[in-house]
Amino acid sequence: MDKKKFLGKRIKELRKLNNLTQEQLGELINIEPSSLGNIENGYNYPLMSTIEKLSQALNCTIADFFNFEHLNDNKALVDEINLLLEKNPDKVKQIYRIIKAVVC
């Protein structure tokens, strides 16, 4: 998935965490809901001024919009977890306990 789509999905995720519709958020930041929809669907990049307004309306930092690694597909996430484990063999038991606690 390209960065534009990841950014859009992350904005949508943050909007939903704030219990806002596209119409409500569009009104808060003074853009049309259809324009926000195009951003969320990865068709358009938002302007920097729009990102600043979004961060204020969604009570987050601009950096939060670019924290979207968790939106990767499961295979990509598992591959990354395995890579992290290979690089940190001393942490395998600790990570196993964390995963087991979350899953069970």
C-alpha angles and dihedrals in degrees: 000000000000125000093252091059092045091051091049093049090049092051089049090049092052091046091053092047086058091049093239129143121221088254093053094046092044089054092049093053097033101244131119116266088235090057090050089048090054090052093047091048092052097246095118137026113231119240116253089249089055091050089052091051091046092052091053094045093046095042094236139112124261088245089061089068090062096049096097107127089114089064091069118110118269095259092054091048093049090048090052092047090052091049091051091049092050090052093047108038091159089063098052096098093046092049091047090056091050093049092046091051092051097044100041 
